[in-house]
Amino acid sequence: MNRIGRRPERWAVVAGGLLVIAAVASTLASPAPRVSLWGRDNLGLGYELYSFLALLTVFFTVALRMKTTQ
């Protein structure tokens, strides 16, 4: 906890890491892990682990690179 400190970007990374762990655990515990990992079709973007991790990566890349509101 001391390494995280009061910096909001570090808390965001920790929260994102916990979210990734929960998503991977959910996929592994799924009754259909292959569908949970890759999805059923290309129309339902965001519900499978592959798309979720890609969108989360884009979000955190943008969010952590923005230093000011400008």
Secondary structure, DSSP 4 states (H G I P E B T S, - for coil): -TTTTT-HHHHHHHHHHHHHHHHHHHHHTSSSHHHHHH-SSTTSTTSSHHHHHHHHHHHHHHHHH--S--
